[in-house]
Amino acid sequence: MRPLHEPSGHSFHIGSVVRLSKRFPARKACSGPYEVVAQLPERDGQFQYRVKSGCEPFYRTVAEGELELDGGGTVTRDHIPSRVPRRRVVAP
């Protein structure tokens, strides 16, 4: 485990606005932009990220090599919940 004072090695910081790279095969995904909401550990030699788009109701986990910085996009924070609300069950 790395000491807390050393840089993590991740290329993207939490809050960065990114898009999915066009170098990878097409997938069923919003074209972007996405906001980096978490930096995750390495997997298969690449750092992983949890990203969120304003046009999708879920988070995606993607490898660092699948992301590029998006200079012009902004992510609408109205669509990024801080936590998923739970349903309330009302007894009759």
C-alpha positions as CSV (number, residue, x, y, z in Angstrom):
1,M,0.0,0.0,0.0
2,R,1.3,3.5,-0.8
3,P,1.9,6.0,1.9
4,L,-0.7,8.8,2.0
5,H,1.7,11.6,1.0
6,E,2.7,10.0,-2.4
7,P,0.8,10.7,-5.5
8,S,-1.6,8.0,-6.6
9,G,-0.5,7.8,-10.2
10,H,-4.0,8.3,-11.5
11,S,-4.2,10.6,-14.6
12,F,-7.7,12.0,-13.8
13,H,-8.8,13.6,-10.6
14,I,-12.2,13.4,-8.9
15,G,-14.3,16.1,-10.5
16,S,-12.5,15.9,-13.9
17,V,-14.8,16.0,-16.9
18,V,-13.9,13.2,-19.3
19,R,-15.3,11.3,-22.3
20,L,-15.0,7.7,-23.5
21,S,-12.2,7.3,-25.9
22,K,-13.1,6.7,-29.6
23,R,-10.2,4.2,-29.9
24,F,-12.3,1.5,-28.3
25,P,-15.2,-0.4,-30.0
26,A,-18.6,1.3,-29.8
27,R,-20.8,0.4,-26.8
28,K,-24.2,1.3,-25.6
29,A,-23.2,4.4,-23.7
30,C,-24.0,8.1,-23.5
31,S,-21.5,9.9,-25.7
32,G,-20.5,12.1,-22.7
33,P,-19.4,14.1,-21.0
34,Y,-18.8,12.1,-17.8
35,E,-17.6,13.3,-14.4
36,V,-15.0,11.3,-12.5
37,V,-16.6,10.5,-9.1
38,A,-14.1,8.0,-7.7
39,Q,-10.5,6.8,-8.4
40,L,-10.3,3.0,-8.0
41,P,-7.3,0.7,-7.7
42,E,-5.4,-0.9,-10.6
43,R,-6.9,-3.8,-12.4
44,D,-5.0,-5.6,-15.2
45,G,-2.3,-3.0,-15.0
46,Q,-4.6,0.1,-15.5
47,F,-6.1,2.4,-12.9
48,Q,-9.9,2.3,-12.9
49,Y,-12.4,5.1,-12.4
50,R,-16.1,5.4,-11.5
51,V,-17.7,7.9,-13.8
52,K,-21.2,9.4,-14.1
53,S,-23.0,11.0,-17.0
54,G,-25.9,13.4,-16.6
55,C,-27.9,11.4,-19.1
56,E,-27.6,7.9,-17.5
57,P,-29.1,6.9,-14.1
58,F,-26.2,4.7,-13.2
59,Y,-22.4,4.9,-12.7
60,R,-19.8,3.2,-15.0
61,T,-16.5,1.7,-14.1
62,V,-13.9,2.2,-16.8
63,A,-10.2,1.8,-17.3
64,E,-7.9,4.8,-17.5
65,G,-7.0,3.9,-21.1
66,E,-10.7,4.2,-22.1
67,L,-10.9,7.9,-21.0
68,E,-9.9,11.2,-22.5
69,L,-10.2,14.7,-21.0
70,D,-13.2,16.6,-22.3
71,G,-12.3,20.2,-22.6
72,G,-15.7,21.6,-23.6
73,G,-18.2,19.5,-21.8
74,T,-19.9,20.0,-18.4
75,V,-21.9,17.4,-16.5
76,T,-25.2,18.4,-15.1
77,R,-24.9,17.8,-11.4
78,D,-28.7,17.7,-11.0
79,H,-28.5,14.1,-12.4
80,I,-25.7,12.9,-10.1
81,P,-27.2,11.9,-6.7
82,S,-25.0,11.9,-3.7
83,R,-26.6,8.7,-2.7
84,V,-29.3,6.5,-4.1
85,P,-32.6,7.1,-2.3
86,R,-34.3,4.1,-0.7
87,R,-38.0,3.3,-1.2
88,R,-40.2,3.6,1.8
89,V,-42.6,0.8,2.5
90,V,-45.8,1.9,4.1
91,A,-47.7,-0.8,6.0
92,P,-51.5,-0.7,5.6
